């Protein structure tokens, strides 16, 4: 697999732990390009962390291959670490050190080209760097973990549930620095179970379910295909029959005889508005596109296919 246009290229990657018959990962294939933010989305236990640990050669694949920056994740594992910033889903720190001592030590292992960036991150994330790591809250420990991944300005960032334990303000700081990394051309691959989070900063997302990649979409495509919901109140008798005749439309009566709730995909909107144009409306309201429901629809479809 020599496709250098993709910074991360995974092909038919599978993992089965010794002593088990089921695969934790099954035939995963995906690519991440330079300057792209790829969100790896799934419920707890879906296989997100296993994929990341395999990419970093902490565990080896049962079958399949993967490259990062054109180098094989197994054969070139040591060389690859120089270009990767990594955050574990379960951050483990040297508790006897202070935050600053820990970050200094990490920088000595891998000297940053821009040493001042570490201090910028400490200030941005408001880390109490003089305190021992053992005394920090989960959120502050998570921030130290994020800083050590970002401070070398690596070409690739691989982050496992990076906003876990962060308050909304610090999540915004994290998003800002991910965008900074993206602007300098870094590729970011990060796992999450929070669709609201990934839609903020991702270019594309992949849904993993029970070890299988069940769908990939750009955020633009996802927003277009997600169901739109409208609350309508007609001046007269609502055209329920015409609305229900629209392809894939879900129509329900509301709180009175003239109100209607309509749920339908983007592909049916032209027909929908054609019906509305022929009828007088007293009230029209569109709810925000529900991407979370779209996510659950993918999971339900995957479960039905496996039955």
C-alpha positions in Angstrom: 0.0 0.0 0.0 2.0 3.0 -1.3 -0.6 5.7 -1.7 1.3 8.7 -0.3 -1.7 11.1 -0.9 -3.2 9.9 2.3 -1.3 10.6 5.6 -3.1 7.8 7.3 -4.1 4.8 5.1 -5.8 1.8 6.7 -6.6 -1.2 4.6 -8.6 -4.2 5.7 -7.4 -3.9 9.3 -8.6 -6.6 11.7 -7.8 -7.5 15.3 -8.8 -10.6 17.2 -7.4 -11.1 20.7 -5.9 -14.5 21.5 -8.4 -16.9 23.1 -11.5 -15.2 21.5 -13.5 -16.1 18.4 -14.9 -12.6 17.8 -13.0 -9.8 16.1 -12.6 -6.5 18.0 -11.9 -4.9 14.6 -13.2 -6.3 11.4 -11.9 -5.3 8.0 -11.5 -1.5 8.7 -10.5 0.5 5.7 -10.2 4.3 5.7 -7.9 7.2 4.8 -7.1 10.6 6.3 -5.5 13.3 4.1 -3.1 16.1 5.0 -4.8 18.9 6.8 -8.0 16.9 7.4 -9.8 16.4 10.8 -11.3 12.9 10.9 -13.7 12.1 13.7 -13.9 8.4 14.6 -17.3 8.1 16.2 -18.8 5.2 18.1 -20.3 4.1 21.4 -18.1 2.9 24.2 -16.7 -0.5 23.3 -17.3 -0.1 19.6 -13.6 -0.4 18.7 -12.3 3.1 18.7 -9.5 2.7 21.2 -8.5 -0.7 19.7 -8.1 1.0 16.3 -5.9 3.7 17.8 -3.8 1.3 19.8 -3.3 -0.8 16.6 -2.3 2.3 14.6 0.4 3.1 17.2 1.6 -0.5 17.3 0.8 -0.9 21.0 -1.1 -4.0 19.8 -0.5 -5.6 16.5 -3.1 -6.3 13.8 -4.3 -9.9 13.2 -4.6 -9.0 9.5 -4.6 -6.1 7.2 -2.1 -3.2 6.9 -1.9 0.5 7.7 0.6 3.3 7.0 1.1 6.7 8.5 3.1 9.2 6.4 3.8 6.3 4.0 5.5 4.2 6.7 4.2 0.9 7.9 2.7 1.0 11.4 4.5 -2.2 12.5 7.8 -2.2 10.7 8.4 1.6 11.1 6.7 2.0 14.4 9.7 3.6 16.2 10.4 6.1 13.4 6.8 7.1 13.2 6.6 8.2 16.8 8.7 11.3 16.0 5.9 12.7 13.8 2.9 11.7 15.9 1.3 13.5 18.8 -0.8 11.0 20.9 -3.3 11.3 23.7 -4.5 8.1 25.4 -8.1 7.6 26.3 -6.9 6.9 29.8 -4.2 9.5 30.5 -1.4 8.2 32.7 1.0 10.8 34.1 4.1 10.7 36.4 2.3 11.7 39.6 5.4 12.7 41.5 6.3 15.4 39.0 4.7 18.8 38.7 2.9 19.6 35.4 5.8 21.7 34.2 8.4 19.1 35.2 6.5 16.5 33.3 6.1 18.6 30.1 9.8 19.6 30.3 10.7 15.9 30.5 8.5 15.1 27.5 10.2 17.9 25.6 13.6 16.5 26.4 12.6 13.2 24.9 11.3 15.0 21.8 12.6 18.6 21.6 10.0 21.0 20.1 11.1 23.2 17.2 9.1 26.1 18.8 9.8 25.8 22.6 7.5 28.8 23.4 4.4 26.9 22.2 4.4 24.8 25.3 4.0 27.9 27.5 1.3 29.3 25.2 -0.6 26.1 25.7 -0.1 26.1 29.4 -1.6 29.6 29.6 -4.4 28.9 27.1 -5.6 25.8 29.0 -5.0 27.5 32.4 -3.0 24.6 33.7 -1.6 24.9 37.3 1.8 23.8 36.1 3.5 24.2 39.5 1.3 21.6 41.2 2.1 17.9 41.4 0.2 15.8 38.9 -1.1 13.6 41.7 -3.1 16.6 43.1 -4.7 17.6 39.8 -8.4 17.1 39.0 -9.3 14.8 36.0 -9.9 17.9 33.9 -6.5 19.4 34.6 -4.8 16.1 34.1 -6.5 15.8 30.7 -5.3 19.3 29.8 -1.7 18.3 30.6 -2.1 15.2 28.3 -3.5 17.4 25.5 -0.6 19.8 25.8 2.1 17.1 25.6 0.4 15.8 22.4 0.2 19.3 20.8 3.4 21.0 22.0 5.7 19.5 19.4 3.4 20.6 16.6 3.5 17.1 15.0 2.4 16.3 11.5 -0.1 13.8 12.8 -2.3 13.9 15.9 -4.0 10.8 17.1 -6.3 11.5 20.1 -8.5 9.2 22.0 -11.6 10.9 23.5 -9.6 14.2 23.9 -12.3 16.3 25.5 -13.1 13.9 28.3 -13.2 15.8 31.6 -13.0 19.2 30.0 -15.5 21.9 30.8 -17.2 23.8 27.9 -14.7 26.7 28.1 -11.7 24.4 27.8 -13.4 22.4 25.0 -13.5 25.6 23.1 -9.8 26.1 23.7 -9.1 22.6 22.5 -11.1 23.2 19.3 -9.2 26.4 18.7 -5.8 24.6 18.9 -7.0 21.7 16.7 -7.9 24.3 14.1 -4.4 25.8 14.5 -2.8 22.4 13.9 -5.1 21.9 10.9 -4.1 25.3 9.5 -0.4 24.3 9.5 -1.3 21.1 7.6 -1.4 18.5 10.3 -3.7 15.6 10.0 -5.9 14.9 13.0 -7.6 11.5 13.8 -9.6 11.5 17.0 -12.2 9.3 18.6 -15.4 10.4 20.2 -18.8 9.2 21.2 -20.1 12.8 21.0 -21.6 13.8 17.6 -22.1 17.4 18.7 -18.3 17.6 19.4 -17.1 16.2 16.1 -19.5 18.2 14.0 -17.8 21.3 15.4 -14.4 20.7 13.9 -14.4 17.6 11.7 -14.2 17.5 7.9 -15.2 13.8 7.8 -16.5 11.3 10.2 -16.5 7.5 10.3 -19.0 5.5 12.4 -17.7 2.3 14.0 -20.1 -0.2 15.4 -19.1 -3.6 17.0 -15.7 -3.4 15.3 -16.9 -2.5 11.9 -16.8 0.8 10.0 -20.4 1.1 9.0 -20.4 4.5 7.4 -18.2 7.4 6.4 -19.5 10.9 5.5 -18.3 14.4 5.2 -20.0 16.7 7.7 -21.6 18.6 4.8 -23.0 15.4 3.4 -24.3 14.4 6.8 -26.1 17.7 7.3 -27.7 17.4 3.8 -28.9 13.8 4.3 -30.1 14.2 7.9 -33.8 14.5 8.4 -35.4 17.9 8.6 -38.3 18.5 11.0 -41.0 21.2 10.4 -43.7 22.4 12.8 -46.7 23.6 10.7 -50.0 25.2 11.4 -52.4 25.5 8.5 -55.1 28.2 8.1 -57.5 25.5 7.1 -57.7 21.7 6.8 -54.1 20.4 6.6 -53.2 18.5 3.4 -52.2 15.4 5.3 -52.8 13.0 2.3 -50.6 15.1 0.0 -47.8 15.3 2.6 -47.9 11.6 3.3 -47.6 10.9 -0.4 -44.1 12.5 -0.4 -41.3 10.0 -0.6 -39.8 9.1 2.8 -42.0 11.7 4.6 -43.1 11.1 8.1 -46.2 13.1 8.9 -48.0 13.3 12.3 -50.8 15.5 13.5 -49.9 18.0 16.2 -51.7 19.4 19.2 -54.8 20.5 17.2 -56.5 19.6 13.9 -54.7 22.2 11.9 -51.1 21.5 13.1 -48.7 19.0 11.5 -45.2 17.8 12.3 -43.3 16.8 9.2 -40.0 14.9 9.1 -38.4 14.3 5.8 -34.9 14.0 4.1 -33.4 16.8 2.0 -34.1 14.9 -1.2 -37.9 15.3 -0.6 -37.9 19.0 0.3 -38.8 20.3 -3.2 -42.0 18.2 -3.2 -42.7 19.3 0.4 -42.5 23.0 -0.4 -44.6 22.3 -3.5 -47.4 21.1 -1.3 -47.0 24.1 1.1 -47.2 26.6 -1.8 -50.7 25.4 -2.5 -51.9 25.8 1.1 -52.1 28.8 3.4 -49.9 28.6 6.5 -50.4 30.4 9.8 -47.2 29.1 11.4 -44.0 27.6 10.0 -41.0 26.6 12.0 -38.0 24.4 11.2 -36.1 22.6 13.9 -32.4 22.2 13.9 -31.2 19.2 11.9 -30.9 16.3 14.3 -27.5 14.7 13.5 -27.7 12.7 16.8 -30.8 11.0 15.5 -29.0 10.3 12.2 -26.2 8.7 14.1 -28.6 6.4 16.0 -30.3 5.5 12.7 -26.9 4.2 11.3 -26.5 2.1 14.5 -30.1 0.7 14.2 -29.5 -0.2 10.5 -26.3 -2.0 11.4 -28.0 -4.0 14.1 -30.8 -5.0 11.7 -28.2 -6.1 9.1 -26.4 -8.3 11.6 -29.6 -10.1 12.8 
